[in-house]
């Protein structure tokens, strides 16, 4: 089991994953709403878009922009069950546990916080 920091370091080595960054409008949105609201959004997106055992549009359920959490999901390979399986060995076709969901949210929020510090 890797730590969040180990996961973030591994993701930084991926040309594709490391190409994602928060834009000014994403940072402004986070500053306006606050990180607690962003965490609740992440929890909702993970619960509704990633957690179910069967996702009809898996691989296409997470836009690449439009919300800071969407950007973070792509940057952290938490955008679909295929990526979760490839990067973190999370089995497909099995509903995510509450603990798995929380770990995914924690990784997403850690990436967002890292991006915010990067843009200070």
C-alpha positions in Angstrom: 0.0 0.0 0.0 1.5 3.3 -1.1 1.2 6.6 0.8 -0.3 9.7 -0.7 3.1 11.2 -1.2 4.4 8.1 -2.9 1.4 8.1 -5.2 1.9 11.8 -6.0 5.6 11.3 -6.8 4.7 8.3 -9.1 2.1 10.4 -10.9 4.6 13.3 -11.4 6.7 10.9 -13.5 3.9 10.3 -15.9 4.0 12.7 -18.8 0.2 12.5 -19.2 -0.8 12.7 -15.5 1.7 15.5 -14.8 0.3 17.6 -17.7 -2.8 18.4 -15.6 -2.8 21.6 -13.6 -5.4 23.9 -12.0 -6.2 27.0 -14.0 -6.9 30.4 -12.5 -10.6 29.9 -12.7 -10.3 26.6 -10.8 -8.2 28.3 -8.1 -10.6 31.2 -7.9 -13.5 28.7 -7.5 -11.7 26.8 -4.7 -10.9 30.1 -2.9 -14.5 31.2 -3.3 -16.1 27.9 -2.1 -13.4 26.7 0.4 -11.6 23.4 0.6 -14.3 21.8 2.7 -16.9 22.3 0.0 -14.5 21.1 -2.6 -13.9 17.9 -0.5 -17.7 17.4 -0.3 -17.9 17.7 -4.1 -15.1 15.2 -4.5 -16.9 12.8 -2.1 -20.1 13.1 -4.1 -18.3 12.6 -7.5 -16.4 9.6 -6.2 -19.6 8.1 -4.7 -21.8 8.6 -7.7 -19.3 8.3 -10.7 -16.7 5.9 -9.5 -18.1 3.8 -6.6 -20.8 1.7 -8.4 -19.8 -1.8 -9.5 -21.2 -1.2 -13.0 -20.6 2.1 -14.8 -22.1 2.1 -18.3 -19.8 4.9 -19.5 -16.7 4.0 -17.7 -13.7 5.8 -19.1 -15.9 8.7 -20.2 -17.7 9.7 -16.9 -15.2 12.4 -15.8 -14.8 15.5 -17.9 -11.3 16.9 -18.2 -12.4 20.4 -17.1 -15.3 22.4 -15.6 -14.5 21.6 -11.9 -11.2 21.5 -10.0 -12.1 18.0 -8.8 -12.4 16.7 -12.4 -8.9 18.0 -13.2 -7.6 16.4 -10.0 -9.2 13.1 -10.8 -7.4 13.0 -14.2 -4.1 14.1 -12.6 -4.4 11.4 -9.9 -5.6 8.6 -12.2 -8.9 8.5 -10.2 -11.1 9.4 -13.2 -12.5 6.0 -14.1 -12.4 2.4 -12.9 -9.9 1.5 -15.7 -7.4 4.0 -14.4 -8.0 3.0 -10.7 -7.3 -0.6 -11.7 -4.2 0.2 -13.8 -2.6 2.6 -11.2 -3.9 1.3 -7.9 -5.0 -2.3 -8.6 -8.6 -1.5 -7.5 -10.7 -4.3 -9.0 -13.3 -3.4 -11.6 -17.0 -4.5 -11.3 -17.0 -4.4 -7.5 -18.6 -1.5 -5.6 -15.9 0.6 -3.9 -16.0 0.5 -0.1 -16.3 3.6 2.0 -12.6 3.3 2.9 -11.6 3.1 -0.7 -13.7 6.1 -1.5 -12.2 8.1 1.3 -8.6 7.2 0.2 -9.4 8.3 -3.3 -10.9 11.6 -2.0 -7.9 12.1 0.2 -5.5 11.7 -2.8 -7.6 14.1 -4.9 -7.7 16.7 -2.2 -3.9 16.3 -1.5 -3.2 16.9 -5.2 -5.4 20.0 -5.2 -3.7 21.4 -2.1 -0.3 20.7 -3.7 -1.5 22.7 -6.8 -2.7 25.5 -4.6 0.7 25.8 -2.9 2.4 25.6 -6.3 0.4 28.7 -7.4 1.1 30.9 -4.4 
